[in-house]
Amino acid sequence: MKLNLKRPIVFFDLETTGTDICKDRIVEISVLKIKPDGEEILKTRKVNPTIPIPLESSLIHKIYDEDVKDSPTFQQIAKDLEQFLKGCDLGGYNLVRFDIPLLAEEFLRVGIDFDLDNRHVVDVCRVFHMMEQRTLSAAYKFYCDKKLDNAHSAEADTVATYHILMSQLDRYQNTPLEVTEGVEEYPIKNDMAELHKFTFQKSADLSGRITYNNTGQEIFNFGKYKNVPVEEVLQKEPSYYDWMMKSEFPLYTKKILTRIRLRGMQVS
């Protein structure tokens, strides 16, 4: 199976100091670029997070402070990484909920405005959970009939994710999925735009604090203003903007909040 690509897609995986998007940092990143002609470029490197790696995290990914003390910081690799990702779609395992939001935070901390405009995002985890509902290691065994050695290393997980997607396409391209009672669709196609629509649950700010209602308006997805349009809240209670900007929300959320605020000021 060869991916049907109109532009390159980069599969990536992060190992981090923890799971808090606002506070935690990358300690290892692996990127696998697949070009439309089938060429594969794999790069993996450790990253000095500039903060201690908690023992509970090290026990999972086997990367300790000593392993990264001489590695470059994210700031030192950011420009090269941005260029590597430029013009590419993105693929990964559970990347929508964690890897993309955390990577966006790392970029924003060093002054690089990373977003998903004009990119297709393919989350192999969502295909898997919708069709089989298993874990990454089980997915590799199920689809590729192989044992995933070195699980929780960025490189092994990244390469396995790419191979799983190719096997998913082989398995599911002609498999119907009942979306409503009596209505079936064939959502798995060898097309990144179609996989994007099937696997990527879009929110305005990546981490899900700001989502969309059924008319396409940005709405808050938490707190006392949950499901209320953001522009409406900022007009009625301008101090809510100041509170969010001073609180520990992801930088990307603050960026989107500011964009909405400025748009509202221009309209008024």
The 8 nearest C-alpha neighbors of each residue, nearest first, counted from 0:
[[1, 165, 2, 169, 166, 168, 3, 189],
 [2, 0, 3, 37, 165, 189, 4, 35],
 [1, 3, 4, 189, 0, 165, 37, 35],
 [4, 2, 189, 190, 1, 5, 35, 191],
 [5, 3, 35, 6, 2, 7, 191, 190],
 [4, 6, 35, 3, 7, 191, 190, 34],
 [5, 7, 4, 35, 87, 8, 34, 88],
 [8, 6, 34, 87, 33, 35, 88, 32],
 [7, 9, 88, 87, 89, 33, 32, 10],
 [10, 8, 32, 89, 31, 90, 88, 11],
 [9, 11, 90, 31, 91, 30, 89, 157],
 [12, 10, 30, 29, 91, 157, 31, 9],
 [11, 13, 153, 29, 157, 28, 91, 98],
 [14, 12, 28, 27, 153, 15, 98, 25],
 [13, 15, 27, 26, 25, 153, 28, 60],
 [16, 14, 25, 26, 17, 24, 13, 23],
 [15, 17, 52, 23, 24, 56, 53, 25],
 [16, 18, 15, 23, 19, 56, 24, 53],
 [17, 19, 20, 23, 16, 15, 97, 22],
 [20, 18, 23, 22, 21, 17, 101, 24],
 [21, 19, 101, 22, 23, 18, 249, 100],
 [22, 20, 249, 19, 23, 248, 247, 104],
 [23, 21, 19, 20, 24, 17, 18, 249],
 [22, 24, 19, 16, 17, 20, 21, 18],
 [25, 23, 48, 15, 16, 26, 22, 105],
 [24, 26, 15, 27, 48, 14, 46, 13],
 [27, 25, 46, 15, 45, 14, 48, 47],
 [28, 26, 45, 14, 46, 25, 44, 13],
 [29, 27, 13, 43, 44, 12, 153, 14],
 [28, 30, 43, 154, 153, 11, 12, 42],
 [31, 29, 11, 42, 10, 41, 9, 43],
 [30, 32, 41, 10, 9, 40, 11, 42],
 [33, 31, 9, 40, 39, 8, 34, 10],
 [32, 34, 39, 8, 7, 38, 37, 9],
 [33, 35, 7, 38, 37, 36, 32, 39],
 [36, 34, 4, 37, 7, 6, 5, 33],
 [37, 35, 34, 38, 33, 4, 7, 39],
 [36, 38, 34, 35, 33, 39, 1, 2],
 [39, 37, 34, 36, 33, 40, 35, 32],
 [38, 40, 33, 32, 37, 41, 34, 31],
 [41, 39, 32, 31, 33, 42, 38, 30],
 [42, 40, 31, 30, 32, 39, 43, 29],
 [43, 41, 30, 29, 31, 40, 44, 154],
 [44, 42, 29, 28, 30, 154, 41, 45],
 [45, 43, 27, 28, 46, 29, 42, 70],
 [44, 46, 27, 26, 70, 67, 28, 47],
 [45, 47, 26, 27, 70, 72, 71, 48],
 [46, 48, 72, 67, 70, 49, 71, 68],
 [47, 49, 50, 24, 26, 25, 46, 72],
 [50, 48, 47, 51, 72, 24, 68, 46],
 [49, 51, 48, 52, 24, 47, 16, 23],
 [52, 50, 53, 64, 49, 48, 16, 63],
 [51, 53, 16, 64, 54, 63, 50, 57],
 [54, 52, 56, 55, 51, 16, 57, 17],
 [53, 55, 57, 56, 58, 52, 63, 59],
 [54, 56, 58, 53, 57, 59, 52, 17],
 [57, 55, 59, 54, 58, 53, 16, 17],
 [58, 56, 61, 54, 62, 59, 60, 63],
 [57, 59, 55, 61, 56, 60, 54, 62],
 [60, 58, 57, 56, 61, 151, 55, 62],
 [59, 61, 151, 57, 62, 152, 58, 56],
 [62, 60, 57, 58, 59, 63, 152, 56],
 [63, 61, 57, 60, 66, 64, 26, 67],
 [62, 64, 66, 65, 57, 61, 52, 67],
 [65, 63, 66, 67, 52, 68, 51, 62],
 [64, 66, 63, 68, 67, 62, 69, 52],
 [67, 65, 63, 64, 68, 62, 69, 70],
 [68, 66, 70, 47, 69, 64, 65, 46],
 [67, 69, 65, 70, 47, 66, 64, 71],
 [70, 68, 67, 71, 47, 66, 65, 46],
 [69, 71, 67, 47, 46, 68, 45, 72],
 [72, 70, 46, 47, 75, 73, 69, 76],
 [73, 71, 47, 75, 74, 46, 48, 70],
 [72, 74, 76, 75, 77, 46, 71, 47],
 [73, 75, 77, 72, 76, 109, 78, 71],
 [74, 76, 72, 73, 77, 71, 78, 79],
 [77, 75, 73, 74, 79, 78, 80, 72],
 [78, 76, 80, 74, 79, 73, 75, 81],
 [77, 79, 81, 80, 76, 82, 75, 74],
 [80, 78, 82, 81, 77, 76, 83, 75],
 [81, 79, 83, 77, 82, 78, 76, 84],
 [80, 82, 78, 84, 83, 79, 77, 85],
 [81, 83, 85, 79, 80, 84, 78, 86],
 [84, 82, 80, 81, 85, 79, 87, 32],
 [85, 83, 81, 82, 87, 80, 86, 9],
 [86, 84, 82, 87, 83, 81, 80, 88],
 [85, 87, 84, 88, 7, 6, 118, 117],
 [88, 86, 7, 8, 85, 84, 9, 6],
 [87, 89, 8, 119, 118, 120, 9, 7],
 [90, 88, 120, 9, 8, 10, 121, 119],
 [91, 89, 10, 121, 122, 120, 9, 11],
 [90, 92, 10, 94, 122, 11, 123, 93],
 [91, 93, 124, 123, 94, 122, 160, 90],
 [94, 92, 124, 95, 122, 96, 91, 97],
 [93, 95, 98, 92, 97, 91, 99, 96],
 [96, 94, 93, 99, 97, 98, 122, 199],
 [97, 95, 94, 93, 206, 98, 100, 99],
 [96, 98, 94, 100, 99, 95, 101, 93],
 [97, 99, 94, 101, 100, 102, 13, 95],
 [98, 100, 102, 94, 101, 95, 97, 103],
 [101, 99, 103, 102, 97, 205, 98, 206],
 [100, 102, 104, 20, 98, 103, 99, 97],
 [103, 101, 99, 105, 104, 100, 98, 106],
 [102, 104, 100, 106, 101, 105, 113, 99],
 [105, 103, 101, 107, 102, 106, 250, 108],
 [104, 106, 102, 108, 103, 107, 101, 109],
 [107, 105, 111, 103, 104, 108, 109, 113],
 [106, 108, 110, 104, 111, 109, 105, 112],
 [107, 109, 105, 106, 110, 104, 111, 250],
 [110, 108, 107, 106, 111, 74, 105, 77],
 [109, 111, 107, 108, 112, 106, 105, 74],
 [112, 110, 106, 107, 109, 113, 108, 77],
 [113, 111, 107, 110, 114, 106, 103, 109],
 [114, 112, 103, 111, 106, 107, 115, 81],
 [113, 115, 116, 112, 103, 251, 118, 205],
 [116, 114, 118, 117, 113, 119, 120, 88],
 [115, 117, 118, 114, 119, 113, 88, 86],
 [118, 116, 115, 119, 86, 88, 114, 87],
 [119, 117, 88, 115, 116, 120, 87, 89],
 [118, 120, 88, 195, 192, 89, 191, 121],
 [119, 121, 89, 195, 90, 88, 199, 118],
 [122, 120, 90, 195, 194, 198, 123, 89],
 [121, 123, 198, 124, 91, 125, 92, 90],
 [124, 122, 92, 126, 125, 91, 121, 127],
 [123, 125, 92, 127, 93, 122, 126, 128],
 [124, 126, 128, 127, 198, 123, 122, 129],
 [127, 125, 123, 129, 124, 128, 130, 198],
 [126, 128, 124, 130, 125, 131, 129, 132],
 [132, 129, 127, 125, 131, 130, 126, 124],
 [128, 130, 126, 127, 125, 131, 132, 124],
 [129, 131, 127, 128, 126, 132, 125, 176],
 [132, 130, 128, 127, 133, 129, 126, 138],
 [128, 133, 131, 127, 129, 130, 134, 125],
 [132, 134, 137, 131, 138, 128, 127, 135],
 [135, 133, 137, 136, 138, 132, 124, 128],
 [136, 134, 138, 137, 139, 133, 124, 92],
 [137, 135, 139, 138, 134, 147, 140, 150],
 [136, 138, 140, 134, 135, 139, 141, 133],
 [139, 137, 135, 141, 136, 140, 142, 134],
 [140, 138, 136, 143, 142, 137, 141, 163],
 [139, 141, 144, 145, 137, 138, 143, 146],
 [140, 142, 138, 139, 144, 137, 143, 145],
 [143, 141, 139, 140, 166, 144, 138, 163],
 [142, 144, 139, 145, 140, 141, 163, 166],
 [145, 143, 140, 141, 142, 139, 146, 138],
 [146, 144, 140, 143, 139, 147, 141, 142],
 [145, 147, 140, 148, 139, 144, 136, 137],
 [148, 146, 136, 150, 145, 139, 149, 140],
 [147, 149, 150, 146, 155, 136, 145, 151],
 [150, 148, 152, 155, 151, 147, 156, 154],
 [149, 151, 152, 148, 147, 156, 155, 136],
 [152, 150, 60, 153, 149, 156, 59, 155],
 [151, 153, 150, 155, 154, 149, 60, 156],
 [152, 154, 156, 12, 29, 155, 13, 157],
 [153, 155, 157, 29, 156, 152, 158, 43],
 [154, 156, 158, 157, 152, 153, 159, 149],
 [155, 157, 159, 153, 154, 158, 160, 152],
 [158, 156, 154, 160, 159, 155, 12, 11],
 [157, 159, 161, 160, 155, 156, 154, 162],
 [160, 158, 156, 162, 157, 161, 155, 163],
 [161, 159, 163, 157, 158, 162, 156, 164],
 [162, 160, 158, 164, 163, 159, 157, 165],
 [161, 163, 159, 165, 164, 160, 158, 166],
 [164, 162, 160, 166, 161, 165, 159, 167],
 [165, 163, 167, 161, 166, 162, 168, 123],
 [164, 166, 168, 162, 167, 163, 0, 169],
 [167, 165, 169, 163, 164, 168, 142, 170],
 [168, 166, 164, 170, 169, 165, 171, 163],
 [169, 167, 165, 166, 170, 171, 172, 164],
 [170, 168, 166, 167, 171, 172, 165, 0],
 [169, 171, 167, 168, 166, 172, 173, 174],
 [172, 170, 174, 173, 168, 167, 187, 169],
 [173, 171, 187, 188, 168, 174, 170, 169],
 [172, 174, 171, 175, 185, 170, 187, 188],
 [173, 175, 171, 172, 185, 176, 170, 187],
 [176, 174, 185, 184, 183, 173, 177, 186],
 [175, 177, 183, 184, 178, 185, 174, 186],
 [176, 178, 183, 179, 182, 184, 175, 180],
 [179, 177, 183, 182, 176, 184, 180, 181],
 [180, 178, 182, 177, 181, 183, 176, 184],
 [181, 179, 182, 177, 178, 183, 176, 184],
 [180, 182, 179, 183, 177, 178, 184, 176],
 [183, 181, 179, 180, 177, 178, 184, 176],
 [184, 182, 177, 176, 178, 175, 181, 185],
 [185, 183, 176, 175, 186, 177, 178, 182],
 [184, 186, 175, 187, 174, 176, 173, 172],
 [187, 185, 184, 188, 197, 193, 176, 194],
 [188, 186, 172, 185, 171, 194, 168, 189],
 [187, 189, 190, 172, 186, 193, 168, 194],
 [190, 188, 3, 2, 168, 191, 187, 172],
 [189, 191, 188, 193, 192, 3, 194, 4],
 [190, 192, 194, 193, 195, 119, 189, 4],
 [191, 193, 195, 194, 190, 119, 196, 120],
 [194, 192, 196, 195, 190, 191, 197, 188],
 [193, 195, 197, 191, 196, 192, 121, 198],
 [194, 196, 121, 120, 192, 193, 199, 119],
 [195, 197, 193, 194, 198, 199, 192, 200],
 [198, 196, 194, 195, 199, 193, 186, 126],
 [199, 197, 122, 195, 125, 121, 196, 194],
 [198, 200, 195, 196, 201, 120, 197, 122],
 [201, 199, 198, 202, 95, 196, 197, 195],
 [200, 202, 199, 203, 205, 210, 211, 207],
 [201, 203, 210, 207, 205, 204, 209, 211],
 [202, 204, 210, 209, 205, 201, 217, 211],
 [203, 205, 252, 202, 206, 209, 207, 255],
 [206, 204, 100, 202, 207, 203, 95, 99],
 [207, 205, 204, 208, 100, 96, 202, 252],
 [206, 208, 209, 202, 205, 210, 204, 220],
 [209, 207, 220, 206, 219, 221, 210, 204],
 [210, 208, 219, 207, 203, 220, 218, 204],
 [209, 211, 202, 203, 218, 217, 207, 220],
 [212, 210, 217, 216, 215, 218, 202, 213],
 [213, 211, 215, 214, 216, 218, 217, 210],
 [212, 214, 215, 211, 216, 217, 210, 218],
 [215, 213, 212, 216, 211, 217, 218, 228],
 [214, 216, 211, 212, 213, 217, 210, 218],
 [217, 215, 211, 212, 214, 218, 228, 213],
 [218, 216, 211, 210, 228, 229, 209, 215],
 [219, 217, 228, 229, 227, 226, 210, 211],
 [218, 220, 209, 225, 226, 221, 227, 229],
 [219, 221, 225, 208, 209, 226, 210, 218],
 [222, 220, 225, 219, 208, 224, 223, 226],
 [221, 223, 225, 224, 220, 219, 226, 208],
 [222, 224, 225, 221, 227, 219, 226, 220],
 [225, 223, 227, 222, 219, 226, 221, 232],
 [224, 226, 221, 220, 219, 222, 227, 223],
 [225, 227, 218, 219, 220, 224, 228, 212],
 [226, 228, 218, 224, 225, 219, 229, 232],
 [229, 227, 218, 231, 230, 217, 216, 219],
 [228, 230, 218, 232, 231, 217, 219, 233],
 [231, 229, 233, 232, 228, 234, 263, 259],
 [230, 232, 234, 228, 229, 233, 235, 227],
 [231, 233, 229, 235, 234, 230, 236, 228],
 [234, 232, 237, 230, 236, 231, 235, 229],
 [235, 233, 231, 232, 236, 237, 230, 263],
 [234, 236, 232, 233, 231, 237, 230, 238],
 [235, 237, 233, 238, 232, 234, 239, 240],
 [238, 236, 233, 239, 240, 234, 235, 241],
 [237, 239, 241, 240, 236, 242, 233, 243],
 [240, 238, 242, 237, 241, 236, 243, 233],
 [239, 241, 243, 238, 242, 237, 244, 233],
 [242, 240, 238, 244, 239, 243, 245, 237],
 [241, 243, 239, 245, 240, 244, 246, 238],
 [244, 242, 246, 240, 245, 241, 239, 248],
 [243, 245, 241, 242, 246, 253, 240, 248],
 [246, 244, 242, 243, 241, 247, 248, 240],
 [247, 245, 243, 244, 248, 242, 241, 249],
 [248, 246, 249, 245, 21, 243, 244, 250],
 [247, 249, 246, 250, 252, 21, 243, 253],
 [250, 248, 21, 252, 251, 253, 247, 20],
 [251, 249, 253, 252, 104, 254, 248, 107],
 [250, 252, 254, 249, 253, 204, 255, 104],
 [253, 251, 204, 249, 255, 254, 250, 256],
 [254, 252, 256, 250, 251, 255, 257, 244],
 [253, 255, 251, 257, 252, 256, 250, 258],
 [254, 256, 258, 252, 257, 253, 204, 259],
 [257, 255, 253, 259, 258, 254, 252, 260],
 [258, 256, 260, 254, 255, 259, 253, 261],
 [257, 259, 255, 261, 256, 260, 262, 254],
 [260, 258, 262, 256, 257, 261, 263, 255],
 [261, 259, 257, 263, 262, 258, 256, 264],
 [262, 260, 264, 258, 263, 259, 257, 265],
 [263, 261, 259, 265, 260, 264, 258, 266],
 [262, 264, 260, 266, 261, 265, 259, 267],
 [263, 265, 261, 267, 262, 266, 260, 259],
 [264, 266, 262, 263, 267, 261, 260, 259],
 [267, 265, 263, 264, 262, 261, 260, 259],
 [266, 264, 265, 263, 262, 234, 261, 260]]
